[in-house]
Amino acid sequence: MRTVSIILTLTALSTSAIFAADAKAGQAVYDKSCKACHGADGTPNAGMAKAMKVEMRDFKSPEVQAKSDADFKKVITEGQGKMKPVTAVTGAAADDVVAYIRSLKK
């Protein structure tokens, strides 16, 4: 019984590693769908923020990094404030973008 339990645990752990979000893939999606407004390194595009009359926060800031992955994914898929949902980024691609944003942490 113990052997079965160990095997199931190891299988679950290896499966989660296979499906883990990919920050490198997330950067490619981010560059295509997010960079114009949020900047190449997560520093907001000041001109875009001014034109939209919004305050954008730096993705590297502790305040932004304190948000949960679910919060990031919700903003990507549902939008927030003047930001519309990014319909081209869903599912695993959204998880990858979140992983990329996490990689920007100061």
C-alpha positions in Angstrom: 0.0 0.0 0.0 2.8 2.4 0.9 4.6 1.7 -2.4 1.4 2.5 -4.3 1.0 5.8 -2.4 4.6 6.7 -3.2 4.2 5.9 -6.9 1.0 8.0 -7.1 2.7 10.9 -5.4 5.7 10.8 -7.7 3.4 10.6 -10.7 1.4 13.6 -9.6 4.6 15.6 -9.0 6.1 14.8 -12.4 2.8 15.5 -14.1 2.6 18.9 -12.6 6.1 19.7 -13.6 5.3 18.8 -17.2 2.3 21.2 -17.2 4.1 24.0 -15.4 3.9 27.4 -17.0 6.8 28.4 -19.2 8.2 32.0 -18.7 10.1 31.9 -22.0 7.0 31.0 -23.9 5.2 33.7 -21.9 7.7 36.3 -23.0 6.9 35.6 -26.6 3.2 36.0 -26.0 3.8 39.1 -23.9 6.0 40.6 -26.6 3.2 40.1 -29.1 0.1 41.0 -27.0 1.2 43.1 -24.0 4.5 44.9 -24.7 3.0 47.9 -26.5 1.3 49.1 -23.4 3.2 47.5 -20.6 6.7 47.9 -21.9 9.3 45.2 -22.9 10.4 44.8 -19.3 7.2 45.5 -17.5 7.8 49.2 -17.2 4.7 50.9 -18.5 4.7 52.8 -21.7 4.3 56.4 -20.4 2.8 57.7 -23.7 0.2 55.0 -23.8 -0.8 55.6 -20.1 -1.1 59.3 -20.8 -3.1 58.8 -23.9 -5.5 56.4 -22.1 -5.5 58.6 -19.0 -4.7 55.7 -16.7 -2.0 54.9 -14.1 -0.1 51.8 -15.0 2.1 50.1 -12.4 5.5 48.6 -13.1 5.2 44.8 -13.2 8.5 44.5 -11.3 7.1 46.4 -8.3 6.5 44.6 -5.0 2.9 45.9 -5.1 2.2 44.2 -8.5 4.2 41.1 -7.7 2.1 40.7 -4.5 -1.0 39.9 -6.7 -1.9 36.2 -7.1 -1.5 34.3 -10.3 -5.3 34.1 -10.5 -5.5 37.9 -10.2 -3.1 38.3 -13.2 -4.9 35.7 -15.2 -8.3 37.3 -14.5 -7.0 40.7 -15.7 -5.6 39.1 -18.9 -8.7 37.1 -19.7 -11.4 39.5 -18.4 -9.8 42.9 -18.5 -9.7 45.6 -15.8 -10.7 49.3 -16.0 -9.9 50.6 -19.5 -7.9 47.4 -20.3 -10.0 45.1 -22.5 -9.6 41.3 -22.2 -6.8 40.0 -24.3 -8.8 37.5 -26.3 -5.8 36.1 -28.1 -4.3 35.0 -24.7 -6.1 32.2 -23.0 -5.5 29.0 -21.1 -1.9 27.8 -21.0 -0.7 31.0 -22.9 -2.2 33.1 -20.1 -0.4 30.9 -17.5 2.9 31.4 -19.5 2.4 35.2 -19.5 1.9 35.1 -15.7 5.1 33.1 -15.4 6.9 35.7 -17.5 5.5 38.6 -15.3 6.7 36.7 -12.2 10.2 36.4 -13.8 10.4 40.3 -13.9 10.4 40.5 -10.1 13.0 43.0 -8.8 
